[in-house]
Amino acid sequence: MGWVIIWPAGVVAAADGNRGPASAAAPRAEAIRAAVNRALPLLVKASVGEYPRHRDCFSCHNQAVPAVALDLARRHGFAVEAETLRAIAEHTESDLNTAIADYHRGKGQPGGVIRAGYALWALEAAGWPPDETTAAVAHYLAVAPGRGDHWGGQGNRPPSEASDFTATALALRGLRAFESAEAVAHTDPARGQPALGRDPAARRARALEWLRQTRPRETEERVFRLWGLKLAEADPQDRDAAVADLLRTQRPDGGWSQLDGPGPAGTPGASAGRVPASALASDAYATGSALVALHLAGGVATDRPAYRRGLGFLIKAQRDDGSWFVKSRSRPFQTYFESGFPHGPNQFISAAASGWAVAALAMACPVP
């Protein structure tokens, strides 16, 4: 027998009876705050203390998601120095500037739309003002070749750099944050044409229809489909349905897994019809990103039972050093190096997972 939760703002989510009762024990406020405080030093170390010493390039895993988490933690009363976010932003801006001519030409950098979108999200989280660099990157997002109705990912590094849903939501976010200054101040020097090149409202409308019609296959896609629907200003019923779809896959332990089950060969994470067992178990990347999207994009309050059960999973999964471990299912493409985050060859995805976990936990704490 199933049950239904009626969320605020008209969100209706159905859940299966085996997900646990609505009265399931929720973590205490003290435990939530302690988990965030244990993790913050690691996020700072990985994003501004160590990673920039080894690489000049911007990192989605080590800088963008931690920047979002650090900003949310700061807004909810945790001790995060403004200089930390500024250092992330300066490193990001510097990397984007090395390819500014390519962004002007609508070419971008390796990593494509997902890299550019995450970079703009990091700048947005740090409070970076619109400038020539953000204008050039927004121009690239506006004219980047795609499928006409959405943006495509250029890599196959699941879960965070493989899905068209991720690329589309990040492009919509970057354009929303920075396209206005770009439209006024920037023209394409190669063509002398207006920078946007295409009607941004029309492209958003096409993306919205694609998001409405295309079914997600895994948690990453459900998360960023929900983000995309919000950013494309979908009708409440479409967002409510996406919320329900994401809540439907919450596991009995309160968490979310990256993948639902074995998929056909050739799909991200699949090999000869099989997927890694670790991707079928709840982890901090899937759980943290799901909770952040449910709250910020779906309007699900942080005191709702499903959200609190997700927090309970994250608290139980946190390591003694403050991190969350997630096993990578991406094939490495660069020389291994230590980025300042634990877990060796799994450190990049674990850093991103820890960022999403901190963001989800911090949002459950009152704003001072």
N, C-alpha and C positions, 0 to 999 in steps of 0.2 A: 504494500500500500504506500503510495507516494504522499508527499506533503508539498505545500506551496508557501513560499515566503512572499509577502507583499512588501516591496521595498519603498522607500520614499521616492518622491518625484515620479510616481506611476510605474516604477520598474517592477515587473512581475517575473519571478524566477521559479521554475519547478525543479525539484530535486528528488532523487530516488530515496525510498525509505532506508536503504542500506547506507546512506551517507552519514547517518547519526542524527540524534534528536537535536532540535533547536536549542535545548537547554544544556548542551554539552559544555563541559567546563572550559572557560576561556582563560587565557593567561592574564596574570595580574599586571597592573600598570608598572609595578616595580621591576618585574621580569622583562617587560618590553623595553623599558628605558635602559636596563642593564645590558641587554643584548645590543642595543644601538651603540652604547658607550664603549662596549668591548670592540666593536667592529670599526668605529670611526678612525682610530689611529692607523689601521691597516689600509683603509681606503685613501687616506691622505698620503701615506708612504708610497703606495703603488701609483697614485696619480700624479703627484708632484715631487715626491722625494727621490724615487728611484727610476721610474720609467724614463723620464726625460734625460737622464744621464746616459742612457743606452741607445735611445732612438730619437731622431728629430721629428719623425712622423707622428701625426695624431693617431690615437688609439680609441676605437669605439669601446673596447672592453675595459681598458684601464683608465680612460679619461671621460668619455661621454656619459656612460651609465653612472660611474662614481660622481660626476659633477651634478647630475640630476639628483642623486641620493643626498649628496652633501648640501645642496640647496634646500631640499625638503627638510632635512634634519635641522638646518639653521632656522628655517621658518617655524619649526615646532619646538624651538627653545634649546637645542643642543649647541654645544660650543664648537662652532665651525668658523674659522677665521675668514674674513672677506679676502685676505691675501691668498688663501688657498684656492678659492674659486678663480681669482684673477690670474693666478699662475697657470691654471689649467687653460683658461681662455687665451692667454698670451701664447702658450705653446701651440694651441689649436690654430690661432690666427697666423702664427709664423709658418706653420706647415701649409695652410691654405694659400698663403702668399707665394710660396715657392712655385705654385702652379696657376697663378692668377691669370696668366695669358691663356692657358688651356680652359679655364672656367669662362673667360670672355668668349672663347670660340665655341662654347657649348660642349667641350670635350671632357672636362673634369679630370679626376685622378683615378688611379687604380682603386677599385672598391666602389667606383661609380656613385649611384644615387644614395646607396645606404651609407657609405662613408661621408658623403657631403651632408646628408640629412642629419646624421648623428653629430657631425661637427657643428652644424648650426644649432642643434639642440643643446650641445655643451655650452656654446656661446650664449644662448638664450638663458640657460640656467645660471650662468655667471653674471647676467645683467649686462652683457656686452652691447654697446649701442650700434645701430646700423652704420656701416661705413662702406668704403669702396670694395673691401674684400667680401663682406657679406652680400653686397649687391651683385658681385660677380658670381658667387656661388648660387644665389637665388636665380640669377639669369640662367645658369646651367640647369638648375632643377626645372625651370619653366620650359626650356627648349630641348631638354635631354630626350633623345629618341626613345620611344617606348612602344607600347602596343596600341597607342592612340587613345585608349580609355584608362590606362593605368601606367605606373612606372614599374620597371623590372629590375630585379637584382642581377648583378653581373657575376657573382661568385657562387661557390657551393661550399660554404663553411657554416653548416648548421650548428645551432639553430638561428643565430642572430644575423647571418649574412647569406641567406639562401632563398628567402621568400619574396615574391612580388608583393605580398601584403605588407611586409616590413618596409620595402622600398616605397610603396605608395603612401603609407601613413607618414613616413619620415619626410618625403617630398612635400606633402600637404602641410606638415608642421613647419618646415623650413620656409615655405612660401608665405604662410600666414604670419610668421614672425618677422620676415625681412623683405618681402616682395615690394612693399609700398615705397621704401627708400630706393630700392633698385629700379622701380619703374620710373621714378622721377629723375634720378641722378645718373643713370648709366645707359650708354648705348653700346652696341656691339661694334668695336673698332674695325673689325674685319669687313663688316657689311654696311656700317653706318646706319643700321636699322634700330628701331626702338628695341630696348633690351629684352622685353618679354617675348617678342617674336610671335607669340600666340595669345589668344584671349584666355587669361588665367581663370576667369569665371566659367568659361565653357569647358576648360579642361577639368576643373574641379567637378563640374556637373557630370562629365563623362566618367570620372573616377568614382563618383558617388554611385552611379548606376552599376559600374563594375563591382564595387564593394557589396552592393545590395544583391547582385545576382550570383556572385561567385562563392562557392562553398569552401570554407577552410578545412584543412585535413589534419591539423595538429595544433598544439597549444600556441606556439608562436604565431600561427596564422589567425587563430581566434583572437589573441591579444591585440595584434596590430590591425585586424579588421575592425575591432571595436574602436581603437584609436582613430582609424581612418574615417569611420562613420561619424564620429564626433567632429573631427576636423573638417569634414566635408559638409557639416551641418545637416546630417540626416534627420528625418522625422523621428520623434521619440519612439514610435513603435518599432522602427528598424533597430535603434540602439537597444531597446528593451529586449528584442529577440536575440541580439548578439550577446547581451549580458546573460540571458538564460542559457544560451548555447555554451558559453564559457563556464558558467556555474555547473552545468550538467556534467562536465568532465572532472569536477573536483573528486578526489579519491577519498576512500574511507578514513585515511590518516590525516585528512585536512589539506593535503598538498595537491599539486598538479604534476603530471609527468610531461616530458617533452613530446612524446609520441603516444598515440592511442593503442597501437598494436602493429604487428608485422605488416609491411606494405610491399608493393611490387618492386622488383629490382629496378634501380635507376632513380628511385625517389630519394630525397635527402635522408641520409642515415641508414638506408636499406642496403643490404648486400645479399645477393642471391635469394631475395625474398625474405630476408631476416633483418631484424634491427637489433642494436645492442640492448642487452637486458637493462643496462643502467638507464637507457632512455625511456624505458617503460615504467620506471619507478618514480615516485615523487622526488623532486629535487628543488633546490632553492632558486635556480634560474626560472624554471617554469612557474613556480609558486609565487615568487616575488613579483615577476612581471605581470602575472595574472591579477594579483591583488592591486597593484598600482593602476592597471588599466580599469579594473572594476570600479575603483573609487574615483579616479580622476576623469576617466572617459565615460564610465557607465553610471556614475552617481550613486553607487552602492556605499552606504555609510560604513564607517570602520567599526561600528558597534554591532553590526549585523552578525548573526551566528556563523554564516559561511566565512566571512572575513576573519572573525576571531579564531575559527578553527584553523584557517590558513596561518595565522600568526603563531598558533600553538605548534604547528608543524615546524615553522621556521626556528622557533626558540629551541625545540628539541634537536633540530639538525645542526645547530651552530657548533662549531669546534671550540675547544678551550682557548685557542689563540684569537678568537673573535671572527674567524672566517667561516665561509660555507664552501664545502667541497662539491664540485660537480665534475664528472668525468667527461672529457672532450670527446666528441665524435667527428671532429674536423681533421682532415689530413694537414699536417704542418706544411707550410710553403716557404718559410723563412728560417734562417739559422737560429737555433735555440739560444735563448738568453734568459737570465733571471731578471724579472721585471720588478722585484721587490714584493711580490705577493706569494704566499705559500702555494704548495701543491705542484711544484715542478712542471711537467709538460701539460698539466691541466690548469695552470695558473690563470690563463687569459679568461676562459669561461668561468672559472671560479671567482675571479675579480668582478666580472659582470654580474654573476649570480649574487655575490655579496652586496653589490650596489643595489640591485633590485630588492633584496631582502631588507636592507637598511631603510630604503625608501618606504616599503610597505609597513615596516614596524614604526618608523618615525611618524608617519601620518596618523597612527592610532593614538599618538600623544597629543594632549591639548596644545593649541597655539597660545603662547604666553600673551 
